[in-house]
């Protein structure tokens, strides 16, 4: 599974036009090329299939999904959205629970993220 993600961490409301721009045809092509998993001739058709859906199955071993990460207060998902939504709050909770299962500081300290470093400090206390 490959993921094309957009993360919005700001405090202001997120407009659908802003999200659609991040997941438009040209942006999808650009991101698919960056993945380096697909041949140039396949990228156009994959991007076209993905543009109007949350995810696209490429083969028995590959699929691509579009995901928006944002604060719950800034974005309310709708069933007909053409991308999946994961709240930043849910992502943080997932990471915290994973750390509690098997916390090895040497594994987690490699992540250069203020949020993850904050969670590490909380788990050390």
N, CA, C and O of each residue as an XYZ file, in Angstrom:
500
protein
N       0.845     -1.179      0.000
C       0.000      0.000      0.000
C       0.882      1.231      0.000
O       1.772      1.358      0.840
N       0.650      2.116     -0.911
C       1.329      3.410     -0.969
C       0.325      4.466     -0.533
O      -0.871      4.353     -0.799
N       0.821      5.477      0.128
C      -0.047      6.542      0.610
C       0.433      7.881      0.070
O       1.616      8.215      0.152
N      -0.497      8.633     -0.478
C      -0.253     10.030     -0.825
C      -0.998     10.820      0.231
O      -2.229     10.822      0.262
N      -0.253     11.492      1.098
C      -0.852     12.158      2.252
C      -0.676     13.666      2.191
O       0.310     14.186      1.669
N      -1.660     14.339      2.740
C      -1.584     15.783      2.946
C      -1.844     15.997      4.430
O      -2.833     15.502      4.970
N      -0.969     16.726      5.078
C      -1.122     17.009      6.508
C      -1.367     18.493      6.698
O      -0.613     19.329      6.202
N      -2.425     18.808      7.419
C      -2.783     20.187      7.732
C      -2.838     20.332      9.241
O      -3.744     19.804      9.886
N      -1.876     21.042      9.805
C      -1.804     21.167     11.250
C      -2.221     22.508     11.793
O      -2.187     22.722     13.004
N      -2.609     23.406     10.933
C      -2.976     24.754     11.365
C      -4.275     24.803     12.130
O      -4.992     23.810     12.256
N      -4.552     25.973     12.630
C      -5.753     26.176     13.446
C      -6.950     26.667     12.637
O      -8.074     26.662     13.137
N      -6.725     27.085     11.404
C      -7.828     27.636     10.615
C      -8.559     26.532      9.849
O      -8.023     25.446      9.624
N      -9.790     26.839      9.458
C     -10.619     25.913      8.692
C      -9.929     25.557      7.371
O      -9.271     26.399      6.760
N     -10.086     24.321      6.946
C      -9.491     23.858      5.692
C     -10.587     23.815      4.629
O     -11.619     23.173      4.823
N     -10.364     24.490      3.521
C     -11.372     24.517      2.463
C     -11.229     23.304      1.541
O     -10.138     22.764      1.362
N     -12.352     22.895      0.967
C     -12.320     21.784      0.016
C     -11.505     22.140     -1.216
O     -10.860     21.265     -1.793
N     -11.516     23.396     -1.633
C     -10.725     23.781     -2.809
C      -9.231     23.606     -2.529
O      -8.469     23.218     -3.415
N      -8.822     23.893     -1.300
C      -7.420     23.703     -0.907
C      -7.043     22.220     -0.950
O      -5.970     21.860     -1.435
N      -7.916     21.380     -0.449
C      -7.656     19.931     -0.449
C      -7.670     19.391     -1.872
O      -6.793     18.617     -2.257
N      -8.666     19.799     -2.652
C      -8.754     19.322     -4.036
C      -7.518     19.695     -4.835
O      -7.086     18.933     -5.699
N      -6.947     20.857     -4.558
C      -5.725     21.280     -5.250
C      -4.563     20.338     -4.911
O      -3.745     20.019     -5.774
N      -4.496     19.902     -3.659
C      -3.420     18.999     -3.238
C      -3.574     17.605     -3.847
O      -2.590     16.887     -4.023
N      -4.817     17.226     -4.167
C      -5.081     15.906     -4.728
C      -5.553     15.981     -6.180
O      -6.227     15.068     -6.657
N      -5.199     17.074     -6.896
C      -5.615     17.179     -8.294
C      -4.726     16.291     -9.178
O      -3.736     15.727     -8.711
N      -5.088     16.178    -10.443
C      -4.422     15.259    -11.367
C      -2.912     15.497    -11.448
O      -2.136     14.544    -11.377
N      -2.493     16.742    -11.595
C      -1.058     17.031    -11.722
C      -0.296     16.721    -10.430
O       0.825     16.216    -10.476
N      -0.901     17.020     -9.285
C      -0.261     16.697     -7.996
C      -0.135     15.194     -7.814
O       0.879     14.706     -7.316
N      -1.171     14.458     -8.220
C      -1.123     12.996     -8.109
C      -0.018     12.414     -8.996
O       0.723     11.529     -8.571
N       0.086     12.915    -10.229
C       1.147     12.452    -11.133
C       2.521     12.723    -10.525
O       3.398     11.859    -10.531
N       2.692     13.929    -10.005
C       3.963     14.314     -9.386
C       4.304     13.352     -8.239
O       5.429     12.861     -8.151
N       3.333     13.089     -7.369
C       3.576     12.214     -6.220
C       3.804     10.764     -6.627
O       4.626     10.073     -6.024
N       3.091     10.303     -7.633
C       3.304      8.939     -8.119
C       4.708      8.778     -8.707
O       5.354      7.748     -8.512
N       5.174      9.800     -9.426
C       6.555      9.750     -9.953
C       7.567      9.691     -8.805
O       8.548      8.952     -8.872
N       7.318     10.475     -7.754
C       8.230     10.508     -6.602
C       8.290      9.175     -5.879
O       9.324      8.828     -5.307
N       7.189      8.416     -5.897
C       7.205      7.103     -5.250
C       8.225      6.179     -5.916
O       8.859      5.361     -5.249
N       8.377      6.312     -7.224
C       9.363      5.519     -7.947
C       8.984      4.066     -8.119
O       9.843      3.243     -8.437
N       7.729      3.729     -7.921
C       7.291      2.333     -8.015
C       6.594      1.991     -9.320
O       6.389      0.818     -9.634
N       6.230      3.015    -10.078
C       5.434      2.788    -11.269
C       6.161      3.297    -12.500
O       6.919      4.265    -12.434
N       5.923      2.641    -13.613
C       6.537      3.061    -14.863
C       5.840      4.320    -15.377
O       4.656      4.542    -15.125
N       6.600      5.131    -16.098
C       6.074      6.393    -16.598
C       4.787      6.253    -17.376
O       3.896      7.094    -17.256
N       4.673      5.196    -18.178
C       3.477      5.013    -18.998
C       2.248      4.686    -18.147
O       1.121      4.914    -18.585
N       2.448      4.159    -16.943
C       1.329      3.791    -16.068
C       0.862      4.954    -15.193
O      -0.271      4.955    -14.712
N       1.720      5.928    -14.991
C       1.425      7.006    -14.044
C       0.180      7.799    -14.436
O      -0.634      8.128    -13.574
N       0.022      8.108    -15.711
C      -1.155      8.879    -16.146
C      -2.457      8.147    -15.831
O      -3.393      8.745    -15.299
N      -2.520      6.863    -16.153
C      -3.769      6.120    -15.924
C      -4.018      5.893    -14.429
O      -5.166      5.930    -13.986
N      -2.970      5.662    -13.657
C      -3.139      5.503    -12.212
C      -3.657      6.806    -11.615
O      -4.590      6.797    -10.813
N      -3.057      7.919    -12.003
C      -3.481      9.226    -11.476
C      -4.927      9.522    -11.854
O      -5.682     10.040    -11.031
N      -5.325      9.203    -13.080
C      -6.708      9.445    -13.501
C      -7.687      8.597    -12.702
O      -8.752      9.078    -12.316
N      -7.337      7.342    -12.450
C      -8.201      6.473    -11.636
C      -8.273      6.960    -10.195
O      -9.327      6.900     -9.563
N      -7.164      7.434     -9.690
C      -7.081      7.862     -8.296
C      -7.740      9.225     -8.068
O      -8.210      9.509     -6.967
N      -7.775     10.051     -9.084
C      -8.318     11.406     -8.928
C      -9.764     11.403     -8.418
O     -10.143     12.272     -7.633
N     -10.560     10.444     -8.854
C     -11.977     10.416     -8.484
C     -12.325      9.369     -7.433
O     -13.492      9.008     -7.280
N     -11.318      8.876     -6.706
C     -11.594      7.883     -5.665
C     -10.601      8.019     -4.519
O      -9.578      8.692     -4.642
N     -10.918      7.368     -3.404
C     -10.052      7.421     -2.223
C      -8.800      6.582     -2.412
O      -7.732      6.917     -1.900
N      -8.940      5.493     -3.149
C      -7.808      4.606     -3.370
C      -7.953      3.910     -4.719
O      -9.023      3.886     -5.328
N      -6.839      3.349     -5.156
C      -6.798      2.701     -6.467
C      -5.934      1.442     -6.354
O      -4.789      1.511     -5.907
N      -6.474      0.314     -6.752
C      -5.704     -0.928     -6.782
C      -4.947     -0.987     -8.099
O      -5.530     -0.841     -9.174
N      -3.649     -1.202     -8.002
C      -2.798     -1.235     -9.191
C      -2.598     -2.674     -9.658
O      -2.697     -2.973    -10.848
N      -2.320     -3.550     -8.714
C      -2.108     -4.965     -9.008
C      -2.381     -5.756     -7.731
O      -2.850     -5.202     -6.737
N      -2.087     -7.037     -7.767
C      -2.327     -7.861     -6.576
C      -1.393     -7.488     -5.429
O      -1.623     -7.903     -4.293
N      -0.352     -6.720     -5.702
C       0.593     -6.349     -4.648
C       0.723     -4.842     -4.428
O       1.516     -4.410     -3.592
N      -0.037     -4.047     -5.157
C       0.121     -2.594     -5.014
C      -1.215     -1.864     -5.084
O      -2.087     -2.173     -5.896
N      -1.335     -0.883     -4.197
C      -2.496      0.010     -4.193
C      -2.019      1.371     -3.713
O      -1.002      1.474     -3.026
N      -2.756      2.413     -4.076
C      -2.422      3.773     -3.662
C      -3.670      4.370     -3.013
O      -4.783      4.214     -3.515
N      -3.465      5.052     -1.892
C      -4.572      5.683     -1.183
C      -4.232      7.132     -0.888
O      -3.085      7.456     -0.579
N      -5.239      8.012     -0.984
C      -5.092      9.430     -0.646
C      -5.633      9.634      0.769
O      -6.753      9.224      1.077
N      -4.831     10.273      1.629
C      -5.244     10.502      3.011
C      -4.967     11.947      3.404
O      -3.889     12.480      3.142
N      -5.953     12.571      4.035
C      -5.791     13.893      4.630
C      -5.656     13.714      6.143
O      -6.502     13.087      6.779
N      -4.590     14.268      6.708
C      -4.404     14.321      8.162
C      -4.651     15.760      8.586
O      -4.003     16.678      8.082
N      -5.590     15.961      9.514
C      -5.897     17.317      9.972
C      -6.563     17.232     11.342
O      -7.006     16.165     11.767
N      -6.626     18.373     12.023
C      -7.328     18.432     13.299
C      -8.827     18.272     13.066
O      -9.368     18.769     12.078
N      -9.484     17.583     13.974
C     -10.923     17.352     13.873
C     -11.693     18.664     13.819
O     -12.680     18.766     13.091
N     -11.265     19.663     14.570
C     -11.981     20.938     14.609
C     -11.844     21.730     13.308
O     -12.659     22.614     13.043
N     -10.836     21.432     12.497
C     -10.607     22.196     11.268
C     -11.229     21.531     10.040
O     -11.374     22.165      8.995
N     -11.597     20.248     10.167
C     -12.138     19.557      8.998
C     -13.158     18.511      9.431
O     -12.910     17.722     10.342
N     -14.297     18.519      8.769
C     -15.330     17.519      9.023
C     -15.464     16.668      7.758
O     -15.920     17.167      6.730
N     -15.071     15.388      7.820
C     -15.147     14.550      6.622
C     -16.593     14.242      6.226
O     -17.498     14.226      7.060
N     -16.776     13.999      4.935
C     -18.089     13.622      4.401
C     -17.943     12.279      3.681
O     -16.869     11.977      3.161
N     -18.992     11.477      3.643
C     -18.894     10.162      2.990
C     -18.490     10.221      1.520
O     -17.869      9.284      1.018
N     -18.828     11.294      0.824
C     -18.504     11.372     -0.599
C     -17.145     12.021     -0.890
O     -16.812     12.250     -2.052
N     -16.358     12.320      0.152
C     -15.003     12.841     -0.075
C     -14.206     11.839     -0.898
O     -14.376     10.629     -0.753
N     -13.343     12.345     -1.753
C     -12.547     11.482     -2.623
C     -11.152     11.236     -2.039
O     -10.176     11.081     -2.773
N     -11.080     11.203     -0.715
C      -9.855     10.904      0.010
C     -10.271     10.393      1.387
O     -11.381     10.662      1.847
N      -9.389      9.667      2.031
C      -9.642      9.206      3.391
C      -9.209     10.299      4.359
O      -8.396     11.157      4.016
N      -9.750     10.264      5.554
C      -9.420     11.260      6.569
C      -8.995     10.556      7.849
O      -9.667      9.640      8.322
N      -7.863     10.999      8.406
C      -7.407     10.543      9.718
C      -7.082     11.799     10.511
O      -6.284     12.632     10.084
N      -7.708     11.918     11.660
C      -7.446     13.112     12.458
C      -6.043     13.038     13.057
O      -5.530     11.959     13.353
N      -5.447     14.197     13.224
C      -4.132     14.251     13.860
C      -4.231     13.697     15.270
O      -3.292     13.072     15.762
N      -5.363     13.924     15.922
C      -5.570     13.401     17.270
C      -5.544     11.868     17.261
O      -4.942     11.258     18.145
N      -6.190     11.240     16.271
C      -6.191      9.779     16.168
C      -4.792      9.257     15.836
O      -4.378      8.221     16.357
N      -4.066      9.965     14.975
C      -2.707      9.556     14.627
C      -1.805      9.600     15.861
O      -1.016      8.686     16.099
N      -1.931     10.665     16.635
C      -1.131     10.791     17.862
C      -1.472      9.681     18.843
O      -0.578      9.085     19.443
N      -2.752      9.403     19.009
C      -3.188      8.344     19.918
C      -2.630      6.989     19.476
O      -2.187      6.197     20.308
N      -2.652      6.725     18.164
C      -2.115      5.474     17.631
C      -0.624      5.349     17.955
O      -0.170      4.295     18.401
N       0.135      6.424     17.731
C       1.579      6.398     18.007
C       1.834      6.182     19.489
O       2.711      5.403     19.860
N       1.075      6.867     20.341
C       1.243      6.696     21.787
C       0.986      5.254     22.210
O       1.738      4.702     23.013
N      -0.066      4.640     21.678
C      -0.387      3.251     22.034
C       0.684      2.286     21.546
O       1.016      1.327     22.243
N       1.234      2.530     20.345
C       2.323      1.678     19.830
C       3.556      1.779     20.719
O       4.223      0.778     20.984
N       3.853      2.985     21.176
C       5.012      3.165     22.052
C       4.820      2.424     23.372
O       5.778      1.881     23.922
N       3.604      2.397     23.879
C       3.337      1.702     25.135
C       3.503      0.195     24.988
O       3.888     -0.479     25.943
N       3.219     -0.343     23.804
C       3.344     -1.778     23.572
C       4.790     -2.244     23.611
O       5.097     -3.282     24.198
N       5.667     -1.489     22.997
C       7.068     -1.910     22.899
C       7.938     -0.665     22.782
O       8.406     -0.325     21.695
N       8.150      0.008     23.900
C       8.881      1.267     23.867
C      10.388      1.011     23.941
O      10.916      0.591     24.970
N      11.053      1.273     22.837
C      12.516      1.190     22.768
C      12.990      2.553     22.291
O      12.816      2.909     21.125
N      13.581      3.301     23.187
C      13.984      4.673     22.859
C      14.881      4.721     21.633
O      14.787      5.657     20.839
N      15.738      3.742     21.466
C      16.654      3.764     20.316
C      15.909      3.688     18.983
O      16.393      4.202     17.974
N      14.736      3.050     18.971
C      13.949      2.975     17.744
C      13.222      4.281     17.451
O      13.207      4.749     16.313
N      12.622      4.864     18.477
C      11.781      6.035     18.281
C      12.559      7.337     18.197
O      12.053      8.309     17.635
N      13.768      7.391     18.735
C      14.510      8.650     18.741
C      14.948      9.086     17.346
O      15.379     10.225     17.163
N      14.843      8.209     16.375
C      15.234      8.542     14.997
C      14.222      9.447     14.300
O      14.540     10.076     13.290
N      13.007      9.514     14.835
C      11.964     10.329     14.230
C      12.144     11.779     14.641
O      12.014     12.126     15.815
N      12.444     12.625     13.658
C      12.668     14.038     13.928
C      11.340     14.785     13.824
O      11.049     15.438     12.821
N      10.554     14.672     14.877
C       9.234     15.306     14.897
C       8.976     15.811     16.306
O       9.177     15.089     17.282
N       8.528     17.056     16.404
C       8.224     17.599     17.729
C       7.175     16.774     18.444
O       7.286     16.536     19.647
N       6.143     16.328     17.709
C       5.088     15.554     18.337
C       5.642     14.232     18.877
O       5.355     13.857     20.014
N       6.422     13.537     18.076
C       6.952     12.243     18.519
C       7.950     12.436     19.654
O       7.968     11.649     20.600
N       8.771     13.462     19.573
C       9.710     13.719     20.667
C       8.958     14.030     21.958
O       9.391     13.616     23.033
N       7.850     14.746     21.875
C       7.024     15.041     23.035
C       6.447     13.750     23.620
O       6.435     13.580     24.839
N       5.974     12.848     22.775
C       5.434     11.572     23.244
C       6.531     10.752     23.917
O       6.283     10.117     24.943
N       7.725     10.756     23.359
C       8.856     10.034     23.959
C       9.101     10.558     25.367
O       9.236      9.777     26.309
N       9.159     11.880     25.513
C       9.390     12.458     26.837
C       8.302     12.052     27.831
O       8.595     11.790     28.997
N       7.071     12.000     27.382
C       5.973     11.578     28.258
C       6.128     10.118     28.675
O       5.811      9.766     29.811
N       6.610      9.265     27.772
C       6.770      7.850     28.075
C       7.972      7.585     28.988
O       8.020      6.562     29.670
N       8.927      8.493     28.999
C      10.101      8.326     29.873
C       9.789      8.672     31.313
O      10.506      8.247     32.219
N       8.738      9.432     31.541
C       8.409      9.886     32.892
C       7.662      8.836     33.666
O       7.308      9.058     34.824
